């Protein structure tokens, strides 16, 4: 049994403060490797989340945005997400109440978020709480600055790179930050570059190093670890794939990170990515040529005859 805990979220010192010392903090990796970034030359603001009124608080985004429009009449807010009929009705009522019908666009659910980020200069977050906030990572990947209420525990924005924070509930402060960004091109570009650059610490190589350190520490500090790991197949295979990572073609391995299901057959090992877990299986067959199999390629083989 593994006695060490790796938790994807809370910083390590949070647990150490409680007297729990066998903790490893490993953040989520970023799968956003976008080469395109926003030009940051529009007055567009994007808000993207589930329409959870008490948590994501889209109505506060509308209220703050209405103050932006008073100063910058051509500013535009794009609200992207989905929720219950009552949530959507509540959002529409707020759009009308704050008289921003001509500036606020309730887009609804759309998986193709790229076009909104590339055409925006600000990513607005009004949540009262967040987990790891992958949407902020996505925003950073497009070089779009984030404006939000301060969430002191949120690791992804602790470095304050490419992000401006207002005190919780300070609508005027939130609006002023957006106005400052939209009115100052040089500052806007600086924040955008900071946002993009800050994403590097969440890349796959850095995260894999943290996992490798975890397994190496477990292996070296427990006499029975080797046997226990072999009995725990998934953990053992996870350790193997992390050790093998440096010996594999990194371009190919990084490529399959973007798929929920994929297989790489390489030499005498088969690497499998299933959802967020990647495992490796030792094979008795030696593969001369690297082969990548993805879910989409399997479907093509099944439904498309040559």
N, C-alpha and C positions, 0 to 999 in steps of 0.2 A: 504494500500500500504506500502511496506517495504521501509523505508528511509535509512536503512543501506546497505552498499555495501560490498559484499565479492567477491574478484577478485582472480582467480586462476592464479597467475603469478607474477605481480609486487609486490615488498615488500611494506609493509604498509607505511613506512616512505617516499616513493616516493610520495604518495598522500598527506600525511601530510605536505610535503614541499610546496605543491601547495595550502595549506589552507583548504584541504578537510579532516575533522577529523572523519567523520562517516564511517570509512573504516576498514574492517577486512581482514587481510592477511591470507589466508588458502592455503597452497601448495597442489599440487596433491598428492594423496596417492600412495604408491608403492604396486603393486600387485605381486612383485617379492619376493617370499619366498623360494628361492633356498637353499637347504641344501648342494648341491654340489658346490664346489668352484674350481677354476683353481689351479693347482699345480704350475703354473708360472715357469715351467721348460723348456719352449720352447723358440725359437727366433721368434715366430709368433706374428704378429701385425694384429689386425682386425679393419677395417674401415667399418661402417655400416650406410647408409643413402640413401635418394633419390639422383639420379644423377642430381642434380640441380647445374650446373656448376658455376653460379654466387653467389650461397648462400652456398651450402655444399662444393664446391671447391675440388672435388676429385683429380684434377690435382696437387694441392698443396701437397696432401698426397703423391702422386707418386714422386714429386720433392724432398720432404724432405726425403722420404724413400730411394731414390737413393743415398743420402749422408750417410745413415745408412749402406747400402750395401758396400760402399767403406771401411768402418771400420769393419763391421761384414758381411762377404760374404754369410753366411748361413741364414741370416735373411729372413723372408718371410712375405709378405703383402697380406692379403685377403680382397678384395673389394667386399662388399655385398650390393646389392640394384638394383634398376631398373630405367630406364629413356628412353628418346626418342632414336631413332636410331642414330641421330646426336650426342647426348651426349655420347653414347657408343663408337661411332667412335672416338670422341675426346679423350676419356679416353685411348683407344687402341693406338692412335697416341702418347700419352704422355708416355705410357709404353715402346714403341719402341724408342722414342726419348731419354729417359733417360737410355735406355739399361738395363732394369730390367725384361725382358721377362721371365727369368728363376726363378725370385724371386717374381714376382707380379702375383696374381691370380684373375682374374675378374670373380667372382662366379656368379653374377647375382642375381635375386630375390630368396630368400629362407626364408620361415617362421621359419624353424628349426634353429634358431640362437644359441641355447644352445651349440651345438658341437663346434662352432667356438670360443665362449667365453671360454669354458672349456679347449680349446687347445691353448689359447693365453696368452701372458704375458703383452700385451699392447693394450689398446683401443685408437685409434687415432681419433681425431675430428678436422676438418679443417674448420668448418663453420664460416662465417662472422657474423651470428646471429643465435640464437636458441630461442625457446619458453620456455618451461619448461625442455625439453630434457629428455624424458623418456628413451632414449637409454643409457644415462649416468647412470641412476638409474639401468637399466638392467646390465650394466657393473659392477657397484658396487656390485650388488647382487651375482655375480660370483667371487667377490674378485679380479677383474682385474683393475689395475691402468689406469687412463686416462691421455693422453697427448694431449694438445689442445692449440689453441691461446686463449689468455685471453679475456673473456667476463665478464667484471666487474659486470654487472647487474644480471648475472645468479645465481639464489639462490641455485641451487643444488650443486654448487661447491664453494660457498663463504667461506666455512670453510677450504678449501684447503686440505681436507682429501682424500688421495688416488688419488690426481690429481696434475699434474705438468703443468704449463702454460708458454708459450712463448709470447712475445709481438706480437701483431697483425702484420702479414706479415713476421715475422722473421723466414724464412725457416731454416737457419743455427741453430738458437736457438731451433727450434722444433726438428730437427735431433739430436742435442746434448743431449736433454732430453731423447729421445728414446735410444740413445747409452748408456747413464748413467744407465738407468734402466736395459737394456739387459746385461750389463757388471758387474752389482753388484747384486748378488743374495740376499744378506741380505737386502739391500735397497729395492729391488723389493718385497720381502715378507712383509716388513714393510708397504709399500704403499698398497699392496693388503689387508692386515688386516685393515688398516685405511679405505679403500674403503668400505669394508664389514660392518664395525662397524658404519660408518657414515650414513648408510641406516636406522638406527633405528628411527631417528626422523621423517621419512616419513612413519612409519608403520600405520596401520589402527586405532589402539587405540589412538595414538597421534592426528591424523587428526580428528577423531570423537570428541575428547575433544574440539578441536577448534570450530567445528560446534556446539557443545553443548553450549559452552560459547557464541557464536554468538546468538543463539536462546534465551538463557536465558536472555541475555542483552536486546534483542529486546522486550521480553515479560515483563520484569520488568520496562523498561523505557518508555513504551507507554501505555497510559490508554486504548486506543481502540484496542490494538494489538490482544487481544484474539479473538474479533469478526472478525477483519480483517483476521487473520490467518485462522479461520474456513471458511471464504469465499474463501480463496486462498487454494484450496484443496491440491495441491502438496506441498506447503510450510508447511501446517499444518501436513501433513503426514510425511514429512521429519523430522519435529521437534519431532513427536511421535516416529519414529523409532530410532532416536538418544537417546531419553530419555529411550526407552525400551531396548536399546542395553545392558546396564549393567545387566538387568534381564534375558537376554537370554543366552543360551549356546554359549559362544564366539567362541568355536571351530567350531560350525556349521555355525555361521554367517560369520566367516572369510572364511570358505570353499566356500560360495556362492559368495564371492568377485571375484572369478576367472571366473565366468560365466557371459555372457552378459544377459542371461535370466534365472531366477531361482525363485522358490517359496518355502517358508518354512511355513508350517502350524503348529502352536504351541499354545496350550491352546486356548485362545479366540481371537487370532490375526493371521492374515496372512501377512507374510513379502514377498514383491515382489522386486526382483532386475531386472531392465530393463535398459540395457546398463549401464550408469554411475549413475543412480538414483535408490535409494532403498526406497520403501515406505511401510507403514504398514496399514492394513485395519482391523478395529474391526469387528469380526464375531459373529453372534448370536449362532454359534455352538461351543462347547468346544471339542477340540481335545485331546484325551487321550495320543496319541503318536506323537512325532515329525515326520513330513514327509517332505522330501526334493524333490522337483520336478524341474528338469532342462530341458532345451530345448531338449537335447539329449535323456533324458528319455521319453519325450513326443513322439519324433519320433519313438522310439523303440516300444512304446505302440500302435502307429498308424500302423506301417509297419510290426511288428513282432507278429504274432499270437502265443498264447501259445498252 
